[in-house]
Amino acid sequence: MLPVDAAFALDPRLAADTLVVGDLEFSRVLLMDDARFPWLILVPRRAGLRDVIDLARDGQHQLQDEIDRCARVLHALERPDKLNIAALGNVVAQLHVHVVARFVHDTAWPRPVWGIGERVPYSVAALDARIAALRTALHFAAAA
């Protein structure tokens, strides 16, 4: 088990646009608050990371395992036409990885989801249902 960093803090821009689903062993799992796209973001709970290469090899492997876990859960829940997995960091420098379920009928297809239209926040009921389903599928406690 890799240690997490007590100095870890989520970038305020990520915090403003997402909701916490829970913590995996190494990463915090966030749900992008945009009902148009089923979209998870994983943030390694270590301070000062900008790029995957900032992690030691064991950290890279742990992150990849957690990306795989989240991608498989999103695929099972949503049955997308395609999964997009990316770590860009051009706007938010803190290392974070996007896992987005894409559909040929979504409003951005076939382009990337970034900068397409206006974000559509989840309704309270839809948000509660989405987070509950994700927490169950990722085997988080209900109050994660």
Backbone torsions as a table, in degrees:
resi	resn	phi	psi	omega
1	MET	NA	128.8	179.9
2	LEU	-84.9	139.0	179.7
3	PRO	-71.6	149.3	171.4
4	VAL	-97.2	160.9	-173.7
5	ASP	-96.8	125.0	178.6
6	ALA	-61.8	-22.4	-179.7
7	ALA	-86.5	0.5	179.7
8	PHE	-60.1	133.1	172.8
9	ALA	-141.5	136.7	179.5
10	LEU	-74.2	134.0	177.2
11	ASP	-55.4	135.0	-177.2
12	PRO	-58.2	-30.3	178.9
13	ARG	-70.4	-38.4	175.3
14	LEU	-66.4	-43.1	-180.0
15	ALA	-60.8	-35.6	-177.4
16	ALA	-72.0	-28.3	-173.9
17	ASP	-103.3	-1.5	-172.6
18	THR	-134.1	171.1	173.4
19	LEU	-127.6	142.8	-178.2
20	VAL	-75.3	125.8	172.7
21	VAL	-88.0	-44.3	179.1
22	GLY	163.4	-177.5	-180.0
23	ASP	-113.0	128.6	167.7
24	LEU	-84.5	-176.5	-178.6
25	GLU	-55.8	-39.1	-172.9
26	PHE	-117.7	-27.8	-171.8
27	SER	-122.2	149.5	168.8
28	ARG	-87.8	134.0	178.8
29	VAL	-103.0	125.7	-178.9
30	LEU	-118.3	151.4	172.6
31	LEU	-108.3	123.0	175.2
32	MET	-66.4	129.6	-178.8
33	ASP	-81.5	68.5	177.9
34	ASP	-144.7	101.6	-174.2
35	ALA	-65.5	-11.9	179.7
36	ARG	-70.8	-26.5	-174.2
37	PHE	-136.6	124.1	171.3
38	PRO	-67.0	114.8	-163.6
39	TRP	-148.1	113.7	176.1
40	LEU	-104.7	152.6	174.9
41	ILE	-131.3	129.7	176.2
42	LEU	-106.5	131.1	179.0
43	VAL	-124.8	113.2	175.7
44	PRO	-57.4	133.9	-176.5
45	ARG	-84.9	62.7	177.0
46	ARG	-135.9	138.8	-179.5
47	ALA	-76.4	146.1	169.2
48	GLY	80.0	10.3	-179.8
49	LEU	-85.7	134.6	176.9
50	ARG	-117.2	-37.6	-175.1
51	ASP	-133.5	157.8	179.5
52	VAL	-57.2	-34.4	-178.7
53	ILE	-69.6	-9.9	173.7
54	ASP	-74.0	-13.9	178.2
55	LEU	-90.1	144.2	169.6
56	ALA	-64.8	164.4	-175.6
57	ARG	-56.2	-40.5	179.9
58	ASP	-65.6	-35.4	175.6
59	GLY	-67.5	-38.8	176.5
60	GLN	-62.3	-42.1	179.9
61	HIS	-67.4	-40.8	178.7
62	GLN	-63.1	-45.0	178.3
63	LEU	-60.6	-45.1	179.8
64	GLN	-61.9	-39.8	177.6
65	ASP	-62.2	-40.3	-179.4
66	GLU	-73.2	-33.7	172.9
67	ILE	-61.4	-46.5	179.5
68	ASP	-59.1	-44.8	179.6
69	ARG	-59.8	-47.6	-179.0
70	CYS	-68.2	-39.0	179.0
71	ALA	-63.2	-41.7	179.4
72	ARG	-66.7	-38.5	177.3
73	VAL	-65.4	-47.3	-179.9
74	LEU	-61.9	-39.7	178.4
75	HIS	-64.6	-42.9	-179.8
76	ALA	-66.1	-39.5	-178.5
77	LEU	-76.0	-35.5	-170.7
78	GLU	-106.8	-24.0	-175.6
79	ARG	51.2	57.4	-177.4
80	PRO	-74.2	165.7	173.2
81	ASP	-76.0	-27.4	-177.8
82	LYS	-156.9	146.3	171.4
83	LEU	-106.1	129.5	173.1
84	ASN	-102.8	127.4	178.0
85	ILE	-127.4	122.5	-175.2
86	ALA	-153.2	148.5	172.7
87	ALA	-125.8	97.9	-176.5
88	LEU	-95.4	-66.7	177.2
89	GLY	75.3	18.1	179.6
90	ASN	-74.7	-29.1	178.8
91	VAL	-101.2	-48.2	177.2
92	VAL	-107.3	111.6	-174.5
93	ALA	-71.2	-27.0	-179.0
94	GLN	-57.7	132.2	180.0
95	LEU	-56.2	123.5	175.8
96	HIS	-153.4	149.9	-176.2
97	VAL	-123.3	126.8	178.6
98	HIS	-89.7	135.7	172.6
99	VAL	-127.3	108.7	-171.6
100	VAL	-121.4	126.4	173.9
101	ALA	-82.4	125.9	-176.6
102	ARG	-118.1	148.8	-179.8
103	PHE	-131.3	144.7	-179.4
104	VAL	-62.1	-18.4	179.5
105	HIS	-97.9	3.1	-178.8
106	ASP	-74.1	162.7	-171.4
107	THR	-68.1	-14.9	-179.3
108	ALA	-104.2	-14.0	-173.0
109	TRP	-56.9	135.3	1.4
110	PRO	-95.1	9.9	-178.5
111	ARG	-75.5	165.5	173.3
112	PRO	-63.0	159.3	-177.5
113	VAL	-77.5	-18.4	-176.8
114	TRP	-68.8	130.4	174.7
115	GLY	75.4	15.9	179.8
116	ILE	-102.4	112.5	176.8
117	GLY	62.3	-164.8	-179.6
118	GLU	-103.2	141.2	177.1
119	ARG	-59.8	139.6	178.1
120	VAL	-114.5	100.0	-178.9
121	PRO	-61.0	149.8	176.1
122	TYR	-66.5	147.8	167.8
123	SER	-69.7	162.1	-179.5
124	VAL	-58.5	-46.4	-178.7
125	ALA	-64.4	-44.4	-180.0
126	ALA	-65.6	-38.8	178.6
127	LEU	-64.3	-47.2	178.7
128	ASP	-58.5	-44.1	-179.4
129	ALA	-66.7	-42.9	-178.8
130	ARG	-63.5	-48.2	-178.5
131	ILE	-65.9	-40.2	178.1
132	ALA	-61.3	-44.2	179.7
133	ALA	-63.6	-42.4	179.3
134	LEU	-65.7	-44.4	-179.8
135	ARG	-62.8	-40.0	177.6
136	THR	-64.4	-47.8	-177.2
137	ALA	-66.8	-32.9	179.2
138	LEU	-88.7	-0.2	178.1
139	HIS	64.1	39.9	173.9
140	PHE	-89.5	154.8	171.5
141	ALA	-65.8	152.9	-176.9
142	ALA	-57.9	-31.1	-176.9
143	ALA	-103.2	33.2	-177.4
144	ALA	-59.7	NA	NA
